[in-house]
Amino acid sequence: MEVTSSSELLNLLSTFNATDLSVNELRDHYVVLQRHLALLQEATRVVPASVTELDQLGVAAESTAHRIGAVQVEVAARVEQGVEALMRDEANPYRRSKYRSAVERLSQLLHINPGEVHKRLEVAHAVSAAQGGAVEEGPMHVPVGEAFEAGTISVANASRIVAGVEKLRTPISQVSASEQEADELCERMESELVYTAQTGTPKAVDRLLKTWEHRVNALGVLPTQAVKQDYQGAFYAGRKFGLHEWVLRMDDLQHETFMTAYAPELNPRSTDHVGGDAEVDADVNGEPLPLAADENGKPVEAPKDSRSRGQKKLDGALHAIKVGLTSGKLSLNGGYQAQVVVNIDHKSLEAQLVAKDGLFRSDAVHSGPINPTAIRQLACNAELLPVVLGTGSQVVDAGNRARLFSAEQRKILYARDRGCTFPGCTTGVDRCEAHHVHQYSRGGVTTLENAAMVCSHHHHLVHETGWEISMRSGVPYWTPPVEEGSRRPLMRNVYFHPEKSTQLPLAV
């Protein structure tokens, strides 16, 4: 299908009939659209235009982007339906895929974040429900569905509105006199949000969502189980100025427990506390006892505690957590009590790195890359899992012939693999299993050189399909089955290993 001019494109569109197209013809239309968009890009760069005319072109380009977003949503919905149909088909030999869900499939194939896939599917479900489609039992989002179909709002704004309305649906139902009244209020809120999205910015939509949240909250919403399910929890909000930000939403009892944990840190023994003077120990004459002295025993003024009140609360809460970690009463993780596990190469442990040092290894199991300075500080006053990287050294291995990996072996595997070893899998180590690379039933030994961490899904995959694992210098590599191509390259997961192929062998 060759199109060389706009007139030919218009002629092609005039004869377009969706019901008569094959999938190959539909793919050809996508190619034509891509070529035409490339021509539009070049023309936009060189065609003379005033600022007002460029404004109009910008609006047209944005509307085109909305239409492309609608196509992306349709594709995501069709893929989800196809994957679900395959999984329901018990007779299908290809029922088990290397992708555990439609979200993972789209994320890997389209090279987009799973969150973006969730947004597209969320909008697809909302639009389908509004049109009485396959998920018509779900909430009706008529204003969003109509605006999205008309191409007047983007995927991001449609997802933002649907998620915001659904989050407030339970609280609104609690303070409404009837279900009908709650539905009407939700639709009114959704209509206002859609109008704001059409006439304002995403920031304006977020601001209006906050306004509605405050309105509903002012009506006296109680923390029922349904409300807790939507709002309660600990939520990671990213990094700001090198610090990790968390948002905590707790009920009264949890809040009291949290305040009890940090309260001792806010009970100072000096008079520099923000809340006023605190009681200090005194001698028999009522004079305050000194809190500091010089080398000759002469009392001197103690240094002020420069921490803010917020820092003190955090230190108090973390202290309570550290006490819990060392209490021996937390649930076991791999046969051992919960503990902080870090990896660091010998050079980083001993000296501060500079930019010219290039790649280095310094990370924590749960947080990922971490400043070597923090690990060196931790090494001074904490019990560490002693995994240090050297050159040419190997993991000490007892060569246990038992079928199950010991707790000590699992601990080292946790530090070595840090997560599922399947290429591209992002499942963390705390949700993985130790797998015998050479199966135990076929003579494989229970050693670290014959072990790889895999999530449950990929553990099934390696046992039930042609995927194979082989070890290279202590690193698990995966080989795809023959039916996926004759080349069958060795692959490893680099998600947990930013140092990639330059990773040094582990030593204990």
N, C-alpha and C positions, 0 to 999 in steps of 0.2 A: 504494500500500500504506500504509494508515493504521493506526497502533497508538497507542491512547490510554491503556492501562493495562497493568500487569504481567501480569494474567490473560490479556489478549489476546495479549501477547508470548509467554507460556508456551504458549498454544494454537497460536500460529503455529509455535513451535519443535517442538511435538509432531507437526506434519504436514510437517516439513522433510525433503526428500529431495534430496540433493546431485545425484544423477544425473539428476533431472528438471528442474533449473533451467536457464533461459537466462541469458546474461550480464546482460541487463537486470534480470531477477528477482534475480540475485545482487547487483547494484548496489543494488537497492531494500532488500535485507537489510542492506547496509552502512549505508544511510541510517537504517534503523530502529535499528540498533545505536548509531549516533552520537546519535540522539535519546534513546535509553534511557540512555546514558552521561551525557548532559547532565542528565537527571532525577536520576540517581544522584549526580552532583556537587552539585546543588542540595539534595537530601535529606541528603547527608552534612554539608552546612554547617549545617543547622537541626535535624536530629533529635537529641533529647537522648540522651546516651550517656556511660557511664563510661569511664575511661582503659582498662580491660581490654577493654571492648566496642569501643573505637576501635582497639585493637591488633588485634582480630579483623578489623575492617573493613579495616585496613591490609594485613593478610595477604591478604584476599580481593581487594583492589585490585591488589596486586602479582601475584597469580596471573592476574588478568584481563589485566594488562599483558604477562605472559609469553605468554598465548594470542594477544594482538594481535601480539606479536613473531613468533609462529609463522606468522600470516597474512602478515605482511610478508615473511618468508622465502619462503613459497610463491609470493607474487606476483613476487618477484625471480627465483626459479628459472624461473617460467613466461615472464617477459619475456626472460630469457637464452636459453631454448630457442627462443622465437619469433624473436628477432633472428638467432640462428645459422641457423635454417631459411630466413629471408629472404635471408641472405647466401649460402647454398648454392644458392638458386634462380636459375640463370643467366638464365631467361626473364623474371624479374620486373623491370619497368621502374623500380620504386621501390627496387631493390636498394641503390643508394647513398643513404645517409641523411646528414643533417647531423650525426648522432651516429656516432662511429667505433666504438663498442662498446656493449654492454648496460649496462656500468658507467656510462659517460658519459650514456647516455639516462636511466637511473634517477636519477643525481645531479642532472641538470638539471631533470627533470620533478618530482621529489619534493623538490627544494631541500635535499638532504642531501650530506654530504661523500662523495667516492668511497671513502674508507676505510670508511664505514658500509655502503656497498653491498657492498664486498668482504667484510665480516663476514657479511652476510646470505647471500651466495652461498657463502661458505666453510661456513657451517652447513648450507645446503641440500645441498651436495655430501656433507657428512659424514652427514647424516640419510638421504639417498638411498642412499648406499653401505651404511649399516647395515641398510637395509630391502631391499637387493638391487635398487636402482633403476637409473636410466639410467647412473649412474657407478659401477657395482658393481666396476669394475676398480680403483677407488681404495682407500685404507686403510679398514678397517672401524672405525668409531667407535660400537660398540654401546652402551656406557654413556651417551655423550652423546646418541645418537639416542633411546634409551628415555626419558631424563630430559627431553629437549626435547619429545618427543611428549606426555609426561605433563604438561607445563606447569610443571615444578618448577625449571627454570633459565631464565635470560634469554638473549636473543640474544648480549649482550655476554659473559656468562660462558661460553656454549657456544663462541663464537668464540675466546675466550681459552684455553680448554682444548684445543680442536682444534689451534690454532696452537702451543701449548706442547708438546703431545705430538709433533706432526710435526717440530718443531725438534729434539727429542731422539731421534727415531727412528733417525737415522743413527748418532750416537754410541753408542746402546744396541746397535744391530746390530753395531758394531765390537767391543764388549767382551762380546758374548754368544756362547755356544758354538754356537748354531744359530739359524736364522731363527724356529723355533717358540718358542724361549726368549725371543727378542727381542720377538715379538708378545705373548707372555704378560706380559712385564714392562711393555710399553707399555699393555696393557689394565689391568693392576693399577694403574699410575700414573693412568690416566684415571679409573678407578673411584674412587680416593682423591680426585682433583680434583673429580669430580662430587659426591661426598658433602660435601666442604668447601664447594662452591658452594651446596648445598642447605641447609647448616646454619650457614654462616659468611658472611663478607663477601668482596667481590672482592679486597680487600687480603690476606685469608687465602689465597685461591686463588693470588695472585701469590707469596706467601711460600712456599707449598708447592711451586710450580713452581721457585723458587730452590733449595729444599732438594733436590729431585730433580736439578736441574742440578749441584749440588755433589756429590751421591752418584755420579752417572755420571762426572763429571770426575775424581773420586778413583780411579776404576778404571783410569786411564791412557789416556784417549782420545788418539789421535794425529791431527794435522791433515791428514787425507787430503783429496783433492779434493772429495769429497762433504761433509765437515765444513766445509771452507773455503767452499763454496758457500752453506751455511746460516748461517755465523757471521762469516766474514771481511769486512772492509770498513770504511768510514767512515760513521757514522750520526749524523744530526743529531738532537739530543735537545731542541731548543727553546731558549727564552730564560729565564735566571734572573738576576734583579737587573740587568737591562739587558745581560747578557752572553750570547753565543751558546755553547751547550754541544754538544760533539761527543764521540762515543765511537769509539775506534779499536781494531780487532782485527786484529793482524798476526802473521805467522809470524816465526820467529827471524831470518831474513835481513832482512825488512822492519823488524823492531824494531831490529836493529843499525844499519841505514841511518838510521832515524829518530833514534836516540840519537847517531849520528855527526853528524847535522845540527845538533842543539842543543848538543852537547858543548862547542864553543868558548865558548858563553855561560856555561858553568859553570866556566870556568878563570880565576878572578879574579886580579887583580894586587894585591889588598889583603887584609888579614887578617880581614875581616868575613864571610868565606865560612862558611856553616853547617857545612861538612864539616871545618873546621880551618884552620890557617894555611897560606897558599900562599907560594911563593917569590917574592920581589920583587928587583928590581935593586938592587945595592949599589955604593958607591964603593970606592976602593982600600983604605980602612980597614975595609971590611966594614959600614959604616953604610948603612942603607937610603936610597936616593935619594928625595928629596921627590916627592910626586905632585901637589902643589898649592902655589901661592905667591900672595902678595897683590900689590897694585899696585907695591910696592917691591921685589919679588923675594924677599920673606921667606917661607920655607916655612910653610905652614899645613896643618892636618889636612884631608884631602880629605873631602868629603861621603860619608856611608855610602850604599851601594847598598841602598835600602829594598825592593827587589823580593823577593818570595818565591822559593823555589826553583822553584815551578811557573811563576811569571811568567817567570823566566829561560829555562826550557825552551821556553816558548811563543815568546818573543822570538827565541831561537836558531833554532827551526824556521821561523818566518815570515821571518827574514832569509834562510835558505837558499832559501825559495820565491821571495822577491823577486829574489834573484840569478838564479834560474832564469828568471824572467819577463823579465829584461833581457839574458839570454845570447844571445837570437836563435836558440836551438836547440829551442824548443818548437814544437808543431804550429801551423799557421796557423789563424786564425779570421777568416773573411771576407776573406782576402788579407793580413791583418796579423798580426804576432806578438801573442800573448796580452798584454793590458794591462788595467789597471783603468779602467773607463768609468763616469763619473758624470754626472748632470744636476743643474743648480742654477740658480735664477733669480738675476738680478743683485743684487737686494736682499738675498737670503739669503747670497750670497757675500761681501757687503761688511760686513754688520752682523748681530749676534745678534738673532734674532727673539724677540718676546714673544707672549703668548697673544692679545693684541688684534690681532695682524697677520693672523689668520685663515688662510686656505689659502695654502700656498706650495709650491714645487717643489724637492725636495731628495731625490734617490734614487740608488741604484747599480743597474746593470743586473741583477746576480744577487741582491743582498740586498734590493732594494726600498727603502722609505723609510729614510733614513739621516740622522743628526744633521748639520745644516749645519756645525757646528763641526768634525766629522771631515773633511768635504770641504775646508774652508778649510785645515785642517792638511795634508791631502794635496796641496793646491795649492802649498804652500810647497816641497815636496821630492820631487815625483813628476811624471812625464810624464803629462799629462792629455789626454783627448780634449776639445778646446776647444768644447764645446757649451753655450752660455749662452743663457738665455731672455730676450727683451726684449719690448717692446710694439709690435706692428704690424710687426715685422721678419720677413723671409722667409729661407729657407735659400738660401745662395749656390749656384747651379746652373750648371754649364758647358753644359747642354743637349746632352749626348753622344747622338749618334744611333746608337751601337753597340747591338747587341741585349742583351749582357750588362751588368749594372751593374758599375761599377768598384769596386775595393776601397774607395776613398774614399767613394763613394756608399753602399756597404753599411755602412760604419762609422757614417755619419750616420743611416742607417735604423735601425741597431741601437739607437742612442741615442734616436731619436724614437719608435719603436713599442714597443720593449722586449719584444716577443713577438708571437704571432699576433694579427692584428687582428679575427678573426672574433668576434662577440659571445659572450661567455661562455667562450671558449677560454683555457686556462691554459698552453698550450705556450710555453716560454721561447724567447727570440730565437735562442739557439744551435742550436735545432732547427727553424728557420724558413727560408723561401726568399723572395727578392725577386720580387714579382709585378708585371707591367705591368697597371695598372688598365684602361687602354685598350690592348687587345692589340697587340703589336708587329706581328703579321701583318696588322693592319687599320690600320696607320699610326701606332700609338702610339709615342711617343718614350721614350727611356731617360733619364728625368729623375726627380728626387725628387718632383716634384708628380704624377708618374704612377706612383708606386711604393707598394706596401704589403707588409709582411711577413706571410706566411701559412705555417702548418704544412703538411706534405705532404698531410694529409687534406683540409684546406680549400682547398688549391691545386687538388686534383682536383675538389672540390665546385664551385668557381667556374667551372671550365672545362667541367664535364660537366652542370651543372644550370642552373636559371634564376636562381641567386643572382648579384647584381651588386654591384660596388663603385663608389663615387663619392667624390671628394675634396672636403672642405669645410674651407677655411682650413688646409690641410696635414694634415687628419685623415681617415683612411679610414672611410667609412660603408658599411654593407652593407644591401642591400635584398633581402628574401626573394622567391622566385618566386611567380607568380600563383596556382599551385595551393595555396599555403599560406595564402591569404586575399586578399581584394580590397583591404584597407587598405594593405598593403605599406609599413610604416613604415621610415624610415631608422634604422639601429642601429649603435652603435660598441661596441668592447670597452673596458670601464672597469676590468677586472681589473688591468691594468698602469698605470692612470691614476687614482689615488684623487682627484686634483683634478677629475676628470670634465669637465664642460663649461667650467669656468673655466680650463682649460689654456691657457697662453700659447703663441704660435707659437714655434718653434725659431729660433734665430739662431746662426750660427757666427762 
